[in-house]
Amino acid sequence: MKPKKESLYVPISEVAQLLNVKTHVLYYWEKKIPQLKPYKISNRKFYKKDQLELLFKVKKLVEEGYTLEGVKKSLSLKKLEQPALFNPKEIITQEKVLRKVIKEVLKELKDIYRSL
């Protein structure tokens, strides 16, 4: 008997079992977190290994009490921290994310200042 080949794609049902969540949770995460992009093959959803790692990070953050919006921000910031080759589109996207975070922090600081 030959050992089973490791597949490049893992079906969503197996991913749900690995993460100990229901498949509808994965569908919901896909809608809320743009980094999660499963592959569709014959109208079925599959994930690659890099997506599995991302899903485990999402689950860990949710278990730590993050909202999905917080998870999305955390994943975006972690992506920015990773060294990358210079890709103009990524740099522009990262700049937009950073500007948004800075604006939110500045707004919160102004609110705190006004309340003093």
N, C-alpha and C positions, 0 to 999 in steps of 0.2 A: 504494500500500500504506500503510495507516494504521499509525502507531506503536502498539505494544502498550501498553495501559493498565496503569498500575502498580496491582497488586492490593493490597487491604487485608490479605489473608491470604496467607501463604506456606506451602506444603505442607512437611511435616517432611522429605521427601526433599531438597528444595531447600535447606532450612536445614542439613541434614547436609553437603551439598556446600559451602555457603558457609563452614561452620566446619571443614571437612575432618575430619569425624568420621563414624562409622557411626551409623545411626539408633538402634541399640540403646543407644548411649551417651546419646543424648538422652532415651530412655525412662527410663534409669537416673537421669539428672539430675532428671527430673520427679518421680521417687519420693522422692529425697533432698532436693530443694530446693523448699519449698512456694511460693516466689514464681513458679516456672515453672508456668504454667497454660495449656497450649495449648487452642485451641478445637476442638471436634469438629463436623465438618460431614459428614453422610452417612457416619458411622463412620470418617472420616479426620481426622488431626490437622493443625491449621494454627496458625501463630503470627502475631501482629501485630508491627508495627515495634518497639513498646516491649519486647516479649518478645525480639525479635532482639537488641536492645541488651543486655538482661540476659544472654542466652546468650553473647554475645561477652565480657562481663565474666566470666562463669563460666569460659569456656574460658581466658581470660587468667590468672585466678587459679589454675586447675588447672595450667597450664603453669609458673606461678611456684612450684609445689610445695605449694599449699594442698590440704588434704584437703577432701572435700565438706562436712564439718561446719564446717571453717574458712571455706569459701566462704559457707556459710549465715550464719554469724556476721558475716562481713565485709559481706555484702549487707544484713543487718539493721541493722548499725551505720551504713552509708552512708545507708540510708533514714532513720535517726534524725537524721542531720546535715542533711538537706535541709529547708529551711523549708517548712512546710505550714500550711494553714488549721487552725484548732482543731476537731478532730474527736475527741470524747470516746473513741470506740472505739480510734482510733489511739493516742491518748495513753496509754490503759490498756495497750494492747499494748506500746508502747514502754517504758513503766515496767516491765512484767514482764521484758522483754528486758534492760533495764539492771540490774534487781535480780539477775537470773540471772548476768550478766557480773560484777557486783560480788561476788557470793557466790563465784564461781569464783576471782576474783583474790584475795579474802580467804583462801580455803582454801589457795591456792598460797603466799601470804605466810606463813601459819601453818606450813605444811609446811617452808618455808625456815627460818623462825625455830627450829623444833624441831630441825632438822638442824645448827644451829650449836652 
